Amino acid sequence: MQATRDQDKAIRAWCFYDWANSAFATTIMAAVLPIFYANVAGAELPGHQATAYWGYTTAIALALAAILSPIAGAAADAARARKKMLVAGALIGAAITGLLATVSHGQWLKASLVFIAAQLFFVIANVAYDSLLPHVARGRNLDRISTRAYALGYLGGGLLLAINMAMILFPEKLGIPNAGVAVRLTFVTVTVWWAVFTIPLIRHVREPGAGTGIETEPRTGTGHDAEAGPG
């Protein structure tokens, strides 16, 4: 009976990580950072060069993730450190994301480097996250659990994005000096959201044994995925 309760807690905690990391995909990857990059970080670049540089930045981030995440996944599997890789990727990625708040006018290179590093850890954490599902589910319906996680990803990522858009559109009503400050605060909210809502997984999901075949192909979207919408 206790084992069943512990497994239920682990499943809920695993699913809740999608709620945690979808904040990065919605606010950082999809909505706020691309506009911030074009209008602030890349403001001194001529013409449409800022848009082009942002495209190069995302391409480099995805290429590095595709190269490095299988290596990291194999190493984590061999060292029995899948959960450790997930937690490290999440917390380091969240911390790096907060550095976007320090990007000033014209600092497109800094913005690019910070984003590339943050997304790399985001994807590495997702590789470990997906690989933990069979261990967490143990005899349960994997598709049902995965679908629940995706749903939480959409809800969590969408909720924080709505809060962040309200901060940007109505800063004075929320006690924020201006929209510029609000945009930077959205980066900090992603850091806090991602880190805090990773805690249930840290507490309730155990480290699996080695040799069960870690998934090393990162998906490409939010939550589980690395590029598209939540979930």
C-alpha positions, 0 to 999 in steps of 0.5 A: 500500500505504501509502495503504491502511494509512493509511486503515485507521488512519483508519478505526480511529481514527474508530471509536474516537471512539465508544468515547471519547464514549460515556462522556458518554452513559452516565455523564453523561446516562443513569446518574450525573448525573440521580441526582446532580442530584436528590439533591445539586444539587437537594436543596434544591428542594421536592418533585419539583421537582428532577426537573422541573428536570432535565427542563427542563435536558435539553430546553433542551440538546437545543433549543439543540443542534438550533438551533446544531449545523447552524449550526456544521456549515455554518460548519465545512464552509465553512471546511474545519474538520470535524475541527477542529470535532470535536476542539474540541467533544470537548476543550471538552465533556470539560473542561466535563464535569469541572466537574460535580465542583465542583457542591455541595449545592443548586447545581442552577443550576450543574449545569444550566448545566454540563450544557447546555454540555457536551451542546451541545459533545457534539452539535456534535462528533457532527455533525462526527464523522458527517460525516467518515465518507464521507471516512474510508471512501472506497470502503469499506462505510460501514454496516460501519464505522458498525456497528463504531463503534457496537459500540465505543461500547457497549463503551467506554461500558459499560465506563467505566459499570461502573467508575464504578458500582463506584467508587460502590458500593464506594468504601472498597474502592477507596481512595475516602473515600465515595460522594459523592467517588466520584460526583464522581470519575466526572465526572472519569473521563469527562473523561479518557476522552473526551479521551484516547481522542479522540487516535487520531482527532486523529493519524490522521484528516485534515481533508477538503476543503470542499463535500462536504456536512456532515451537520447533523442530530444523531442522538439517542443515545450515541456517534453519537447524543445521547440514548439508549444507546451506539453 
